Amino acid sequence: MMSQESAITFWGVCSIITTIFTILTLAAYIINRRRDEKKKREGIYISRLRALLVYVIVFIPGFPIIRYFLSLNGPETNPYAEGIYIFMTAFLLFYLWHVNATYMKISSEGINMHTPVRGSRICPIGAIDSVVYSESKDEDTPSRMWFLTKSRARINPLNPNYDEYYLLLMTRFRIEYGRWPDLDNPADVDKVNQLDNRYEVIPYFMNNQEISGLADVDM
């Protein structure tokens, strides 16, 4: 069982660490997003965690801060309860790490989908054989775009945390020019960036429902 003095010290330190990590994480996310925009001119397209899932981290320091103030006046707590509180704090710290460690990068090296748990999973852009738009009939379930290989294996994850728009953009280039873009070629990068318009690219695939026969790599 944690004494009151130990609890005050522990949660005070946790509050400071969590607050600092939250500020640094949010600042890094904003800076990375700005850098990502500039990297498009180099043929590197990066999608990060959706903004809504990021900005909720401003509430994360609230949990240890509340525990700190409760420990100032509260009696010694149940060890099982303290264990749960500590586990929740560890999970929140992991989520802070998850914010900038989750992304999808498309470059000349291929499609790199990275998460802190699974690490990097890389496949060539040319492995995309079909794009299927699956419209949800349930209001609670969002509609999805599926990117499939020739063997009908999914390229994109079941529950992505990042925007998959750049996969659509590369596929739009494939349809427009009859080949996949060479992202080491500045001319191809310019053509990709000219097609970069969410309000045209996304409706194009939604209207076509399914487009296949795109792959030049067997997977």
N, C-alpha and C positions, 0 to 999 in steps of 0.2 A: 504493500500500500504506500502511495506517495504522500509524504507529509505536506502540510500546507505550505511551508517554506520552499520545499522542493518543487511543488506544483507552481508556485508563483515564479520561481526562477526558470523552470522548464518552459512554461507557456509564455513568459516574457521574452525569452530567447527565440522561441518558435515564432512569435509575433513579429519580431524584428527581421528574422531571416526570411520569413514568408513575404513580408512587405517588400523587402529589397529584391527578392527573386521575382516578385510580380512586376515591379517597376522595370527591372532589367529585361524581363521576358517581353513585356508589352513594347518597350522601346526597340528591342531587337526585331520584333515582328514588323513594326512600322518601317524601320530602316531596310529590312530585307525586302519588303514589298516594293519599296522605291527602287532598290537595286535591281529587282527582278524585271521591272519595266524597262530599265536601260539595257539589260542583258538580251532582250528580244532583238536588238539590233545586231547582236553577235550570233544569233541563231540558237539561243538558249531560252526555253520557255518553262517557267516554274509556276506551279499552282501550290498554294499553301492552304493551311487550315482555314475554313470559312470564317469570315470576320465575326459572325455572331457567336461562334464557338470560342473565339479568342477574347472578345471584350468582356465575357462573363468572368474572366479571371480577376477583374477588379474587386470581386466580392470574396475571393479566396482568403485574403488576410483577415477577414471578419471572423472566421471560425476560431483561430488561435487567440485573437484579441478578446473575443467574448469569453473564452476559457480562462484567459488571464484575469479578467475583471471578476469572474465568478470565483476564482481561487483566492482573491484578495479577502473576501468576506465569508466564503463558504467553508464548511468543515472538510475533513479529509474525505476523499471520494472512494467509491468502490473500485478495487483494482481491475475488475472486469470492465467497468465503465471507462476507466482511464486507458485501458488497452484499446478499447474501441475508438476513443478520441484520438489516441496516438496513431492508430491505423488510418483513420480518416485524414489526419494531417499529412501522413506519408503519401496517401493517394492524391491529395491536392497538390503536393510538391511534384509528384510524378506527372500530373496533368500539366503543370507549368513547363516541365521538360518536353512533354508531348507537343506543345504548341509549335515550337520551332523545329522539332525533330520529325514532323510529319509533312511530307511534301511529295509532289510528283514533278520530275524534271524531264523535259524532252529536249534532246540535243542530238548531235551527230552520233553519239554513243548509243542512242536508243531511248526507250522509255524507262526511267528509273522511278519506281514507286517505293518510297521509304517511310517506314514507321519505326518508332523506338523499340517495339516488341519484335517485329519480324525482320527488321533491318531492310536492306535494299533488295528489290526484285526487279531485274532488268530484262527487257525483251526488245527486239528490234521493232522499229516503227512499221516495217514492211510485213510484220506478222499479222497485222489487222486485216482480216479478210472480209468482215461484214460489220455493219453498224445497224443495230436494231433498236427502234424506239418502242418502248413498252409503256403504254399509257395506263396509269393506275385508275381503277374504278372506285377505289377507296380514298376518301378525302384525307385520311390520316397517313396514307402511304404515297410518297412522291412518285411521279413518273420517272422512268430511267432510260438512259441510253446505254446499251450494252455493246461492247467492242469484243468481237469474237474472232478466234483463229479459224483456219481451215477445218480443224477437228472439232469446232464449235466450243472450244474451251474459252472461258471468260478471261479477258485481259485485265479489265478493271475490276476492283474488289466489289464484294457484295454491298458493303456499307462504306462508301468513301467519305472521308472527312474533308476532302479538298475538291475544288472545282475541276471538272473534267473537260472544260471547254477547249483546251489546247489540243486534246485528242481529236475533237471534231474539226478543228482548224487544219490539222495535218491531213485529215481524211478529205476535207474539202479541196485541198491542194491536189491530192491524188485524183480526185474526180475531175477537176478542172484541167489538169495537165497530163493525165494519163500515166503518171508515175509519182512515186513518193519523193518528197523534197530532199535534196542534199543540203543539210544544214551547215556544211563546211563551205558551201558555195554562196558567196554574198548575193549573187543574182537570185538564187532560189529563196534566200532569206528575205530579200526585198519583196518577192512575189507573195510569200507567206504573210508578211506584214501588211501588204495591200489588201489581202483577203480578210484581215483581222477585224471583223465587225460582228459582234455578238447578235445584233438585231437582224442580221442576214443569215449568218451561219447556222444558228440554232434552229430557227424556223424551217430552214432548208431540210434538215434531217427529220424534223418532226412531221413535215408534210410528206416525206418520202417513205416513212415508216421503216423500211429495210432496204439497205444497199449492200450488195455482196460482190464477190469476185475481185477483191481489191488486193489480196496478199501476193507478195512475191517471195515470201519465206514460208516454208512448211513448218508448222508447230502444232 
